[in-house]
Amino acid sequence: MHEMSLCESILQTLEQQAPLQNYAKVKTVWLEIGALAGVEIEALKFSFDLVVKGSLADAAKLEIIEIPGEAWCMPCGRNVPVRQLYDECPLCGSHQIQVSGGDQMRIKELEVE
Amino acid sequence: MCGVCGCGEGLNHSHEHDHDHQHGDVHEHHHVRAHSHSQHHHHHEHNHSHGPAHAHAPGLTPARMVQIEQDILSANNRYAGDNRRYFGERGILALNLVSSPGSGKTTLLTETVLRLKDQIAMAVIEGDQQTARDADRIRATGVPAVQINTGKGCHLDAHRVGHALESLNLPEKSLLFIENVGNLVCPSAFDLGEAHKVVILSVTEGEDKPIKYPDMFHAADLMILNKTDLLPHLDFDVAQCIRYAKQVNPKIRVLQLSAKTGEGMDNWLQWLRAELALQGIGYA
């Protein structure tokens, strides 16, 4: 359940940003989560509701922007879509692929008051 | 243009000047009518924020959007960067040992430090949810160990490791083992500032672990296949296991050994010596 730690990190960032960006309440949080980031979205949502209780983001909505996985296939010399880390290249079947996108977890944007 | 907020509304300002003023008088400007755009207030008691995300409150609700663009793990990654700098400047090789519970990590560690402690300065950071049992086993070998109990947490983070470093006071060119909490999922996401993650898999666990827990095998540079002395009693397919590991991570190296019998330990010690030598080279 490292989703709980992720949510604690998110809350920490929201609290740090509050005086800098001049807000007292967070209504919505948009996250970018890559398909290869190893994050269970349902667990993340569940943890988020628990972690933000009583904070400046109490009852805030969590919106997830899912980013598809992408890898560089060495034999093909191009980027190909992948759904899992052990996927083979959909073009040539090789496992000589290097993740090139979809492994991020970012706080993108907030709706605040 | 309106000179107060730069909003572009500037027509119909009428300024009545009293040109009979004497030197030192202040001009008084009167706006003949209020600005027609209702959402903008030009009263100066209004608390304008001119921070980077300054925005006029639209309509009645003061809600607004703020761009953050920050990695969720950015705080952890900053601490990890500090740890990495600390290791780099001192030529310390830090290894993050990860596995499921019961893979034989602590036995591998005690056997390793017993073989190397006369040649290399070593220390261990032990991460467990509870108890100091593993740290006690390490200390029994004569090597310093710091126990971190993560409590409800399922992994070590870079901040806690940084604090453990303060109490260890490692000498230069030493070898630091960070024995992470037994868990093949969560520790993969947390950079501790280590040179390598080393994943330990015992042959009693099943050869498909690398594709069941791909994040960890993807994050590791070395896989140790432990308890090879048990292979004659099991139907564990070593070649298939290695194929799965390389499927997830084509660059992963694999060592087969038994910490209990000592078989294959020499390759592991050689890898450690080589990595330690590299760690001291080229850090700017």
Interface residues (C-beta under 8 A of the other chain):
Chain A: M1 H2 M4 S5 L6 S9 I10 Q12 T13 Q17 L20 Q21 N22 Y23 K27 L31 A37 G38 Q84 L85 Y86 E88 H95 Q96 I97 V99 Q104 M105 R106 I107 K108 E109 L110 E111 V112 E113
Chain B: S49 G51 P52 A53 H54 T61 P62 A63 R64 M65 V66 Q67 I68 E69 Q70 D71 I72 L73 S74 A75 N76 K152 G153 C154 H155 D157 V185 C186 S188 A189 F190 P210 I211 P214 D215 H218 Y244 K246 Q247 V248 N249 P250
